[in-house]
């Protein structure tokens, strides 16, 4: 589905991704892990064709993603590959929730708009807010609306940036179930070590110097304290057990 070859990317200063090589096969459920600023979000945006590398190449279904090529396959690509931003506020701009979910469907010329809006509204339990403006919703509700708007396209690939942030435990559980039920290739970015194994089957770890330092199963990764420290996914602080206060390592379990 994706092939990344020796990718380097910069926003104009230092490189925020260095020497990234990655293959994502159809049906893969991949989790990108790393601390803030390691390049997870940037890599998702490159896979979504929003940015292009200064060095290296990126392929989608063996078609290279670069400005000239992407323009020729844009319609097919946008129906197939969708990105959920971490800050979903930037995705919401329509007058009502119903309009928001149907917007992408209208842009793509899909016919069964009403049926899809109802289907995904029900699955995400947001039909009761269809008439409300997205700007009035809670952060968790906005997350569900944004997710419904991309799932309504019924894409082949889901690129998800911290999809469970700002959700309560019940909503997180339901969305986890929904994501596992949906038959898509999935690439999820998170720094939450506790939830990471629930979000996918293979881990890719990015370091603070913006390189890939691990790819493989979660069991091996989670038992490697030195590697997790290098990626800023473990921290140490004072901790109280009854009257006993001591210091030990904790995972980075917030978004």
C-alpha positions as CSV (number, residue, x, y, z in Angstrom):
1,X,0.0,0.0,0.0
2,X,2.9,2.4,0.9
3,X,6.6,2.2,0.4
4,X,8.9,4.9,1.9
5,X,12.5,5.0,0.7
6,X,15.2,6.9,2.5
7,X,12.9,9.8,3.3
8,X,14.2,13.1,4.6
9,X,11.9,16.1,5.3
10,X,12.4,19.6,6.6
11,X,10.1,22.6,7.1
12,X,13.0,24.9,6.1
13,X,15.3,24.4,9.1
14,X,16.6,21.1,10.6
15,X,15.3,17.8,9.3
16,X,12.3,16.5,11.2
17,X,12.5,13.1,9.5
18,X,15.8,11.4,8.6
19,X,16.5,8.3,6.6
20,X,13.0,6.8,7.0
21,X,12.4,3.5,5.3
22,X,9.0,1.9,5.7
23,X,6.7,-0.5,4.0
24,X,3.0,-0.7,4.7
25,X,1.2,-3.7,3.2
26,X,-2.5,-3.9,2.5
27,X,-4.3,-4.8,5.7
28,X,-1.5,-3.8,8.0
29,X,-2.3,-2.2,11.3
30,X,0.7,-0.1,12.1
31,X,1.3,2.1,15.1
32,X,3.8,5.0,14.9
33,X,5.3,5.7,18.4
34,X,7.5,8.5,19.6
35,X,7.6,11.6,21.8
36,X,6.4,15.0,20.9
37,X,8.2,16.5,17.9
38,X,9.7,13.2,16.7
39,X,8.0,13.5,13.3
40,X,5.0,11.2,13.6
41,X,2.4,13.7,12.4
42,X,4.7,14.9,9.6
43,X,5.1,11.3,8.4
44,X,1.3,10.9,8.3
45,X,0.9,14.0,6.3
46,X,3.5,12.8,3.8
47,X,1.6,9.5,3.4
48,X,-1.5,11.6,2.9
49,X,0.2,13.6,0.1
50,X,0.0,16.9,1.9
51,X,3.9,17.3,2.0
52,X,6.6,15.8,-0.2
53,X,10.1,14.8,0.9
54,X,13.2,16.9,0.1
55,X,15.1,13.6,-0.3
56,X,13.9,10.1,-0.9
57,X,10.7,8.8,-2.4
58,X,7.2,7.7,-1.3
59,X,5.0,5.3,-3.2
60,X,1.3,4.5,-2.9
61,X,0.3,1.3,-4.8
62,X,3.6,1.7,-6.7
63,X,2.7,5.2,-7.9
64,X,5.2,7.8,-6.6
65,X,3.6,10.5,-4.6
66,X,5.0,13.8,-6.0
67,X,3.2,16.9,-7.1
68,X,2.9,16.0,-10.8
69,X,1.9,12.4,-10.3
70,X,-0.5,13.0,-7.4
71,X,-2.4,15.6,-9.5
72,X,-3.1,12.8,-12.1
73,X,-4.4,10.3,-9.4
74,X,-5.9,12.8,-6.9
75,X,-9.5,11.7,-7.1
76,X,-8.6,8.0,-6.7
77,X,-6.1,8.7,-4.0
78,X,-8.4,11.0,-1.9
79,X,-11.2,8.4,-2.0
80,X,-8.7,5.7,-0.9
81,X,-6.6,7.5,1.8
82,X,-7.9,9.7,4.6
83,X,-6.3,11.5,7.5
84,X,-7.7,12.3,10.9
85,X,-5.8,15.3,12.3
86,X,-4.9,15.4,15.9
87,X,-6.4,18.9,16.1
88,X,-9.8,18.1,14.6
89,X,-10.8,21.7,14.8
90,X,-9.1,22.3,11.5
91,X,-11.3,19.7,9.8
92,X,-14.6,21.2,10.8
93,X,-16.0,24.2,9.0
94,X,-19.6,23.3,7.9
95,X,-22.8,24.8,9.4
96,X,-24.1,21.6,10.9
97,X,-22.8,18.1,11.9
98,X,-24.9,16.5,9.1
99,X,-23.3,18.9,6.6
100,X,-19.9,18.1,7.9
101,X,-20.2,14.4,7.4
102,X,-21.7,14.8,4.0
103,X,-19.2,17.3,2.7
104,X,-16.5,14.9,1.5
105,X,-19.2,12.6,0.0
106,X,-20.5,15.5,-2.1
107,X,-17.0,16.6,-3.2
108,X,-16.3,13.0,-4.4
109,X,-19.6,12.7,-6.2
110,X,-20.8,9.8,-4.2
111,X,-24.5,9.1,-4.6
112,X,-25.7,7.3,-1.5
113,X,-24.9,10.3,0.7
114,X,-27.9,10.2,3.1
115,X,-27.5,6.5,3.7
116,X,-23.8,6.9,4.5
117,X,-24.4,9.9,6.8
118,X,-27.0,8.0,8.8
119,X,-24.8,4.8,8.9
120,X,-21.8,6.5,10.3
121,X,-23.7,8.8,12.5
122,X,-25.3,5.8,14.2
123,X,-22.0,3.9,14.5
124,X,-20.4,6.9,16.2
125,X,-23.6,7.7,18.2
126,X,-23.8,11.3,17.0
127,X,-27.2,11.3,15.2
128,X,-28.7,13.3,18.0
129,X,-26.4,16.3,17.2
130,X,-26.8,16.2,13.4
131,X,-28.5,19.7,13.5
132,X,-25.9,21.4,15.8
133,X,-23.0,23.5,14.6
134,X,-19.7,21.7,15.1
135,X,-18.3,24.8,16.8
136,X,-20.7,24.4,19.7
137,X,-19.6,20.8,20.4
138,X,-17.3,19.4,23.1
139,X,-13.8,18.3,22.0
140,X,-14.8,14.7,22.2
141,X,-17.9,15.2,20.1
142,X,-15.8,17.1,17.5
143,X,-13.5,14.1,17.4
144,X,-16.4,11.8,16.6
145,X,-17.8,14.1,13.9
146,X,-14.4,14.4,12.2
147,X,-14.0,10.6,12.4
148,X,-17.5,10.0,10.9
149,X,-16.7,12.5,8.1
150,X,-13.7,10.4,6.9
151,X,-15.2,7.0,7.6
152,X,-18.2,7.9,5.5
153,X,-15.9,7.9,2.5
154,X,-15.3,4.2,3.3
155,X,-11.6,4.4,2.4
156,X,-9.0,1.7,2.0
157,X,-6.5,3.5,4.3
158,X,-6.9,5.3,7.6
159,X,-4.2,7.6,8.8
160,X,-5.0,8.5,12.4
161,X,-3.2,11.0,14.5
162,X,-4.0,10.4,18.2
163,X,-7.5,9.2,17.5
164,X,-8.4,8.6,21.1
165,X,-7.2,11.8,22.6
166,X,-9.9,13.9,24.4
167,X,-12.3,10.9,24.5
168,X,-13.8,9.5,27.7
169,X,-13.1,5.7,28.5
170,X,-16.5,4.5,27.1
171,X,-16.1,6.5,23.8
172,X,-12.5,5.3,23.5
173,X,-13.6,1.7,23.9
174,X,-16.3,2.0,21.3
175,X,-14.0,3.7,18.8
176,X,-11.3,1.0,19.3
177,X,-13.9,-1.7,18.5
178,X,-15.1,0.3,15.5
179,X,-11.6,0.7,14.1
180,X,-10.9,-3.0,14.5
181,X,-14.1,-3.9,12.8
182,X,-13.5,-1.6,9.8
183,X,-11.5,-3.5,7.1
184,X,-8.8,-1.0,6.3
185,X,-5.0,-0.6,6.2
186,X,-4.4,1.6,9.3
187,X,-1.5,3.7,10.4
188,X,-2.0,5.3,13.8
189,X,0.3,7.8,15.5
190,X,0.4,8.0,19.3
191,X,2.7,8.4,22.3
192,X,0.4,6.5,24.6
193,X,2.2,3.3,25.4
194,X,-0.7,1.7,27.3
195,X,-3.1,2.0,24.4
196,X,-0.6,1.4,21.5
197,X,-0.9,-2.4,21.4
198,X,-4.7,-1.9,21.2
199,X,-4.4,0.3,18.2
200,X,-2.4,-2.0,15.9
201,X,-0.3,-5.1,15.5
202,X,3.1,-3.7,14.5
203,X,5.1,-0.9,16.1
204,X,7.4,1.7,14.5
205,X,9.4,3.9,16.9
206,X,10.8,7.3,16.0
207,X,13.6,8.8,18.1
208,X,14.1,12.4,19.3
209,X,16.6,12.8,16.4
210,X,13.8,11.9,14.0
211,X,15.0,8.5,12.9
212,X,13.3,5.1,12.9
213,X,14.9,3.1,15.7
214,X,12.6,0.2,16.0
215,X,10.1,-1.8,13.9
216,X,8.5,-5.0,15.1
217,X,6.2,-6.5,17.7
218,X,5.0,-4.7,20.8
219,X,6.2,-7.3,23.3
220,X,9.9,-6.8,22.4
221,X,9.5,-3.0,22.3
222,X,7.7,-2.6,25.6
223,X,10.4,-4.7,27.4
224,X,13.2,-2.5,26.1
225,X,13.5,0.3,28.7
226,X,16.6,1.8,27.1
227,X,15.0,2.2,23.7
228,X,11.8,3.7,25.2
229,X,14.0,6.2,27.2
230,X,15.8,7.1,24.0
231,X,12.5,7.9,22.4
232,X,11.2,9.9,25.4
233,X,8.4,7.5,26.1
234,X,9.5,6.8,29.6
235,X,9.9,9.3,32.4
236,X,11.0,9.1,36.0
237,X,9.4,11.1,38.9
238,X,8.4,10.7,42.6
239,X,5.7,8.2,43.2
240,X,3.8,7.4,46.5
241,X,2.8,4.0,47.7
242,X,1.0,4.6,50.9
243,X,3.6,6.3,53.2
244,X,6.5,5.3,51.0
245,X,7.7,7.8,48.5
246,X,10.2,6.7,45.8
247,X,11.2,7.3,42.2
248,X,10.8,4.9,39.3
249,X,10.0,4.9,35.6
250,X,6.5,5.5,34.2
251,X,5.3,5.2,30.6
252,X,4.1,8.3,28.7
253,X,0.4,7.5,28.8
254,X,-1.3,10.7,27.8
255,X,-1.8,12.5,24.5
